[in-house]
Amino acid sequence: WQNPLPQGNPLFSIHFAKDDKTGFAVGADSTVLRTENGGFSWKSQLVPFDVTLSGIFVKDKKSAVVVGA
C-alpha cells in the first residue's frame, strides 16, 4: 500500500468527514494519520497514550471519536 505512506504500523479503521477531504486512519501503537485533501497525503498525529486504536468516526473537520484498547 502506498497511501497512507508506509509508516510501519497496521491500520484498522479509516473514516472521512462529509466533505470527503478530511479523514483519519487509526491503528496499532497509537497510530493516527490525518488527511485534509481526500487521502492524497497523510500526516501523523501525536497521541498522548500508547494503545491500539481500532475505530474512528469523523463528524467534521474539527470533531472525531476514536476507540481502542
Buried (B, 14 or more C-beta within 10 A) or exposed (E): EEEBEEEEBEBBBBBBBEEEBBBBBBBBEBBBBBBBEEBEEBEEEEBEEEEBBBEBEBEEEEEBEBEBE
